[in-house]
């Protein structure tokens, strides 16, 4: 993280909650807020649009708290099913701060409301107004067997509820042999093996990584 001077502060109201976005620096103080997905670049990165100070603002986001397993193109397909461009989602960040890197990329947990629980073996149920089954995109990628929990301190879920949901989703994917768990010879990462399982049951794997990609000057100045 870089430390730079704050250039301006814009106050806004989101769902009845007062928040403040701090522009021009790497750290943005905020609370959970609704945004709209405008693009899905990869299985770990999406672009959303939020209204700040009455103006639309484009925000590049990385899904926080997970590591991909298996071929990343399968995780990308699942993510596009869960949050196609044009859908509404919620941003929830660790420590109530939206941290951005030098390229303006932020990390967050992304939530969406569905009309019923998501079954990874079927298309996602309808979502939108009136839907009462809130879940995170990260948990659903884990339930589908294409991601595991990032156990590092910086990647911890924002609440114990997310942590427990993530653990259950990973175990469900393992038992149902979803996603990567159905691939011949696949071995889950050593730190995501079943509790109490011997080390011989899991072999460390290298998760796919994505180098930050500079965003356009216009998007950077707008965030």
Secondary structure as the mmCIF struct_conf table of DSSP 4:
data_model
#
loop_
_struct_conf.conf_type_id
_struct_conf.id
_struct_conf.beg_label_comp_id
_struct_conf.beg_label_asym_id
_struct_conf.beg_label_seq_id
_struct_conf.end_label_comp_id
_struct_conf.end_label_asym_id
_struct_conf.end_label_seq_id
STRN STRN1 UNK A 8 UNK A 14
TURN_TY1_P TURN_TY1_P1 UNK A 15 UNK A 16
STRN STRN2 UNK A 17 UNK A 23
BEND BEND1 UNK A 24 UNK A 26
STRN STRN3 UNK A 27 UNK A 29
STRN STRN4 UNK A 33 UNK A 42
TURN_TY1_P TURN_TY1_P2 UNK A 43 UNK A 44
STRN STRN5 UNK A 45 UNK A 52
TURN_TY1_P TURN_TY1_P3 UNK A 53 UNK A 54
STRN STRN6 UNK A 55 UNK A 63
TURN_TY1_P TURN_TY1_P4 UNK A 64 UNK A 65
STRN STRN7 UNK A 66 UNK A 68
BEND BEND2 UNK A 70 UNK A 70
HELX_RH_AL_P HELX_RH_AL_P1 UNK A 72 UNK A 82
BEND BEND3 UNK A 83 UNK A 83
TURN_TY1_P TURN_TY1_P5 UNK A 85 UNK A 86
STRN STRN8 UNK A 88 UNK A 92
HELX_RH_3T_P HELX_RH_3T_P1 UNK A 94 UNK A 96
STRN STRN9 UNK A 97 UNK A 99
STRN STRN10 UNK A 100 UNK A 100
TURN_TY1_P TURN_TY1_P6 UNK A 102 UNK A 103
BEND BEND4 UNK A 104 UNK A 104
STRN STRN11 UNK A 106 UNK A 114
BEND BEND5 UNK A 115 UNK A 116
TURN_TY1_P TURN_TY1_P7 UNK A 120 UNK A 121
BEND BEND6 UNK A 122 UNK A 122
HELX_LH_PP_P HELX_LH_PP_P1 UNK A 123 UNK A 126
STRN STRN12 UNK A 127 UNK A 127
BEND BEND7 UNK A 128 UNK A 128
TURN_TY1_P TURN_TY1_P8 UNK A 129 UNK A 130
STRN STRN13 UNK A 133 UNK A 136
HELX_RH_AL_P HELX_RH_AL_P2 UNK A 137 UNK A 143
TURN_TY1_P TURN_TY1_P9 UNK A 144 UNK A 145
BEND BEND8 UNK A 146 UNK A 146
STRN STRN14 UNK A 147 UNK A 149
BEND BEND9 UNK A 152 UNK A 152
HELX_RH_3T_P HELX_RH_3T_P2 UNK A 153 UNK A 155
BEND BEND10 UNK A 158 UNK A 159
HELX_RH_AL_P HELX_RH_AL_P3 UNK A 160 UNK A 176
TURN_TY1_P TURN_TY1_P10 UNK A 177 UNK A 177
HELX_RH_3T_P HELX_RH_3T_P3 UNK A 179 UNK A 182
BEND BEND11 UNK A 183 UNK A 183
TURN_TY1_P TURN_TY1_P11 UNK A 184 UNK A 185
HELX_RH_3T_P HELX_RH_3T_P4 UNK A 190 UNK A 192
BEND BEND12 UNK A 193 UNK A 193
HELX_LH_PP_P HELX_LH_PP_P2 UNK A 194 UNK A 194
TURN_TY1_P TURN_TY1_P12 UNK A 195 UNK A 196
HELX_RH_3T_P HELX_RH_3T_P5 UNK A 199 UNK A 201
HELX_LH_PP_P HELX_LH_PP_P3 UNK A 214 UNK A 216
HELX_RH_AL_P HELX_RH_AL_P4 UNK A 217 UNK A 222
#
